[in-house]
Amino acid sequence: MGILTSGHSRFYLSAISSIATKKEYLTFITMKYGLVILILTFGVAFAAPKLRRVNDIDYVGDANPRQTLDLYIPETKTKSPRPVVLWIHGGAWRQGSKDRPGRALKAAGLNCAIVSINYRLTSEKSWPAQIHDCKAALRWVKAHAKKYHLDAERIVVWGASAGGHLVTFMGTTQNHPNLDGKLGSHVDQSTSVKAVINFFGPTDFLVMNHQGSSMDHNAASSPEGQLLGGEVSALKARAKIASPFHQVSKDDAPILTVHGTRDPLVPYLQGKALDEKLDDLKVSSVLLTVSDGGHGRGFGSSVDEAVIKFLKHHFFDEKLRLEDSSVKENQ
């Protein structure tokens, strides 16, 4: 178990605020009626269709900028309502923004709409405010699906690091009477999702310090401590409830987990243990191991291909073989 130094802290915050590296930053060319987007993902260029972007939609109604979302809708016409990828940013639950949806925009190439959300950070409110916001945003999307020609039954939630934790929690607590919250005007809407894409998200706060890490996850000043409101060891009941691993049941949504074996911040065993527990309960679960990959570092084109395959399988009923696999760093 290591202790978080100031250097580690800076790395942690910059690394998990987004999965984007310099090669992943988006180039936006503003057009009169939308956006033409070129996504550079680890050197792989992907031309997405022109998108109409609707910014800063208040999904709760409290005029809080941390409770807003952006919509990216392909301008290509389609008879059927579009499937949706709902992106949740990382940033240790204490920083980050909806403004950089990163590689989630690649889903536009499948004619999907993308929703990128803000949620309240730990500087404003501790757990469970973050998951209540995420579920309120999901309900808003479902309630407005007809207006934007979206398919409320085909929503995949995708997030990285802290966002990976939140989307995995959404997939393991669908329509939960005590964890959905009552935010917004659409509490009648379901909080079920079609599937989950978890990029290196924490899944079990109780054991992170025993699995190898460059930081002390137990400390009150750690991201996990700030999320829960104190030292994790002093808040075991709360930490257990907030951990997706301890919410797993046979009714969970299918989950794709992508995790690097050399992740210095969220131990690889967090993703592996979740996958094994889901397998034991016969829940559809796929673990993509990035050999020697870090905290989002070293995720190459093979990761993109696996995500697209997962989306095709669950969005378009393409009978593709999904199974645990391993790829090399930057492969």
N, C-alpha and C positions, 0 to 999 in steps of 0.2 A: 504494500500500500504506500503510495507516494503522497506528498503534501503539495498542494497547489501553490506555486510561486507566482510572483507578479508576471513573470514571463509566460508561465503556463496559462495564467488567467487571460492575458491578452490574446494568446493563441486560441484558447477555448472560445472566447467570444467571437473572434473573427472567423473561426472555422465553422461554427454552427449557426451563425446568423444566416447562412445560406450555403447550399452545396456548390455555389459558383466559385470557380477559380478565375484567374485572369482570362483563360481561354473560354470560359463559359459566360462571360458577361454578354448581355443582350445589346444588339445594335438596333435601335428603333429609328426608323425613317418615317417621320410623320407625313401622312398623306391627307388629302382633303376629307376623305370618307372613312379613314381607318388607319391601320398600320400595316406596313410591310415589315416582316420580322425576319432577320437572319440570326439563327441561333448557332453560336459556335460552342460546341460541347466537346471539350478535350480535343480540339482540332478537327472535329467532324462537323462539316457544314450541313445544315438541314434547312431547306427552304419551306417555310410554312405558308399557308394561304393568307391572304389579306384578312386582317382581323378588325372587327369593330370593338372598341374598348369603351366600357361604361365604368366610370371611376367613382369611388367614394360613396357607395351605396350604404346607407345606415341600416343594418340588419336587425337592430334592437329598437331604435327609436328614441335613444337617450342623447343624441347629438354628441356622442363620444367618438373621436376619430379612431380610437383603438377598437371600435366595434363597427368597422366598415369593411366593405369588400369591393373588389374590382372584377368585372366580367370581361372576358375575351371571347368574342363570338365570331367564328369564321363567316365571311360574307358569301361563301359559296352556298347556293340554294340546296335544300334537302327536303324531301317530302316527309320523312319521319323525324320526330323530335331528336335532337342531338344528345348523345351521352355526355356526361360532365366529369371532368377531373377537378376536384376541389383540393387546392394546394394550401398547406399550412406551413409557414416558415419556421425555421429554427432560430437559435439565439439564446439558449440557456434559459428560456422563459423570461428573460430580462432585457432583451433587445431584439431587433429584427423588424421587418416590415413586409407588407404585402406587395410592395413596389418591385420586388425582384423575384418573380416566380421561377426563374432559372429554367432548368431543363424540363419542367412540367409543361412548358409551352410546346414541346415537341408533340404532345398529344393532339395539337391542332392539325397536324398532318394526317390524323385519322378522322378529321372532320368533327372533332370533339370541341365542346366549349370548355373553357378553363375559368375557374373561379379562384381568386387568390384573396385570402382574408387576413385582416388584423385581428388580434385578440388582446385583452388586457394583460400587461406584463406584471411581474412580481413587484415592481416598484409602486404599482397602483393597488394591486390586490393579490392575495395569495390563493392557493388552491381552495376550492374547485372553480374559481372564476374563469380560468383559462378553458377548461372543458365545457363549461356552461356557454361560453361565447362560441366555441366551435360548433356545438350542437344547435345553438340559436341560428348561426349562419347556415347550417345545413337545412334547418326547417324553413328559413327564408327562401333558399333556392328552390325547395320543393313547392312552396306556396306560390312562387312566381314562375314556375316552369312553363306554364302555358304561354305567358306573356313573352318569354324569350325563346320559345320553341325548343325547350329542353325536356329531356326524358327523366322524370323524377325517380324512375325505377332503375336507372342506370347511372349511378353516381359512385365513382371511385374516389376515395380520399387518399391523398399522398402527402407525406411530409418527411422532413429530414431532421435528425437529432431531436431537439425538443419537439419539433413538429412531428417527427416519427413517433414519439411517445404519445402525442395527442391523437394522431390518426389511429394508432393501434388501440388506444383506449376507446375510441369511437367504435371500432370494429368488434370490441369485446364487451361492450356495454350498450348494445342497441336497445332502444326503447326501455331503458332502465328507469323505474319509477323514482329512484332516489338520486340518480346521477345525471339525468337529462337537464335539470334546471327548468326554470319557468320564464326565461327571458324572451322578450319580443312578443309579437302579436299572433304567432303561429304555433302555439303549443299543441294544437290539434294534429300537427304534422308528425309523421314517423321520423325517428332518428336512425332508421336502418340504412345501411350502405351496401352497394353491390360487392365491393371488395376494398382491400387496403393495400397500399404500398408503403412499407416502413423502411426508410433509409436510416440505419444505425441509430434508432431511437432507444432510450432507456426503457426497460420493461419491468425491472424489479429493483426498487430502491433499497430494499432490505439487504441485498447481497453485493451491491456494486463495489464496495470497498474490499471485498474478498476475492475479486476476480481479476485483479491486475489493472492498474490505472495510474496515470501521472498526477492525480489529484486526490484530495480527501473529500469524498462525496458525502461524508457524514457531517461535516462542519456546518454550523448555522450559516456561515458566509458562502457556502458552496451553492451552485445553482439549485441543487435538490433541496438544500436547507432553506434557501430563500423561497422556493416554491411552497414548501410545506409549513414554513413559519418557525423554524428552529432546527436544532440538531436532529438528524434523522433517527438516531438511536433512542431519542427521548420521545419520538412521535411515531412509534412502530405501527400502531393501529391505523393512523392516518396514512403513513407511507404504504402500508399494505393495500389499503383501499385505492390509493392513487396509482398503483402498479398494475399495468395491463396483465402481467403474468398471473396475478392473483384474481383476475376477473375472467379468465378463460373458461368457456363452457362449450358444449357440443353445438350450440346454436350460433357460434360466432361467424363473422364474415370471412371469406377466403383472404389469406394474407400472404403477400410477397415481402420477405425481409431481405435486405441487401446490407451486408456488414463486412468490414475489413478486418482481417486477422490481427493487424497491428494498430488498431484504433487505440490511441493513447488516452482517450477521454471517456468513451462509452465502451466498456469491454466487449469483445466479440462474443463472449459467453452469454451476454444479455440476449442477443439475437438467436443464438443456437439453442438456449434453454427454452425460449418461447416456441421455437419451431418444433422441438421435441415434445413439448406438452400439447401443442395443437395436434401433432401427429397421433399422440396417444389417445386423444379424444375423437379421432377421425375427422377433424376439421381440415379443410383444404389449406395446406400451408406449403410454401416453397421458400427455401433458404438459398440465396445466391451468395456464396462466400467469395470475397475478393482477397485472394492470397497476397499477403504483405501489404494490403491496402490500409490506409489510415482512416481518419475521420472525414470521409468523403474524398480523400486524396487517393489518386490512383484508380479512380473509377473510369474505365475506358468505354469504348463503343460496345463491348459485349454486355455491359450493364444496360445501355440504352436498348439494345436488341431484346434483352430479357424483359424489360418493362413493356416495350411495345407488344411483345408476344403475350404477356400477361393481360394487357388491355384488350387485345384482339380476342383472346379466349373468353373474357368475361363480358365485354361489350357487344361482341358480334357473334357469339356462339360458335366461333371457330374451334373445332375440336383439336386443339393443340396439346401436345404432351408437355406438361409442366412437372418438373421434378427438381429436387435439390441438385445443385451443381457448384463447381468452383471455377473461377477464372483467375488468371494472373493479373497482377497489378498493371494498370494501363493497357490491358488487353481489350 
